[in-house]
Amino acid sequence: MSGPAMRNNIRRLRFENGEMTQEELAHRAGCTRQTIIALEQGKYLPSLELAFRICSAFGAHVEEVFEFEQ
């Protein structure tokens, strides 16, 4: 039995924001490029703080970046 899942729109939003690189997003969000890669691949769930920093980097609301599925 698996629990709730969270999907994200990070990759799409990077390209909608002037083809922002993973490195640039990582710098803006205060994390590593490897973290961004893991998030985009769905292998890592961000902390609440990191989720908000990523949203801030895009100038987006949390609901635009992350989707919670039950």
Contacts in CASP RR format, 6 or more apart in sequence:
PFRMAT RR
TARGET T0000
AUTHOR 0000-0000-0000
METHOD contacts of the structure
MODEL  1
MSGPAMRNNIRRLRFENGEMTQEELAHRAGCTRQTIIALEQGKYLPSLEL
AFRICSAFGAHVEEVFEFEQ
4 68 0 8 1.000
4 69 0 8 1.000
4 70 0 8 1.000
5 68 0 8 1.000
5 69 0 8 1.000
6 45 0 8 1.000
6 66 0 8 1.000
6 67 0 8 1.000
6 68 0 8 1.000
6 69 0 8 1.000
7 42 0 8 1.000
7 66 0 8 1.000
7 67 0 8 1.000
7 69 0 8 1.000
8 39 0 8 1.000
8 40 0 8 1.000
8 42 0 8 1.000
8 65 0 8 1.000
8 66 0 8 1.000
8 67 0 8 1.000
9 64 0 8 1.000
9 65 0 8 1.000
9 66 0 8 1.000
9 67 0 8 1.000
10 25 0 8 1.000
10 36 0 8 1.000
10 39 0 8 1.000
10 40 0 8 1.000
10 54 0 8 1.000
10 65 0 8 1.000
11 40 0 8 1.000
13 58 0 8 1.000
13 60 0 8 1.000
13 64 0 8 1.000
13 65 0 8 1.000
14 20 0 8 1.000
14 21 0 8 1.000
14 22 0 8 1.000
14 25 0 8 1.000
17 58 0 8 1.000
22 33 0 8 1.000
22 36 0 8 1.000
22 37 0 8 1.000
22 40 0 8 1.000
23 33 0 8 1.000
25 36 0 8 1.000
25 54 0 8 1.000
25 57 0 8 1.000
26 32 0 8 1.000
26 33 0 8 1.000
26 35 0 8 1.000
26 36 0 8 1.000
28 53 0 8 1.000
28 56 0 8 1.000
28 57 0 8 1.000
29 36 0 8 1.000
29 50 0 8 1.000
29 53 0 8 1.000
29 54 0 8 1.000
29 56 0 8 1.000
29 57 0 8 1.000
30 53 0 8 1.000
31 50 0 8 1.000
31 53 0 8 1.000
35 44 0 8 1.000
35 46 0 8 1.000
35 50 0 8 1.000
38 44 0 8 1.000
39 46 0 8 1.000
39 54 0 8 1.000
46 54 0 8 1.000
51 62 0 8 1.000
51 65 0 8 1.000
51 66 0 8 1.000
52 62 0 8 1.000
54 65 0 8 1.000
55 61 0 8 1.000
55 62 0 8 1.000
55 64 0 8 1.000
55 65 0 8 1.000
58 64 0 8 1.000
58 65 0 8 1.000
END
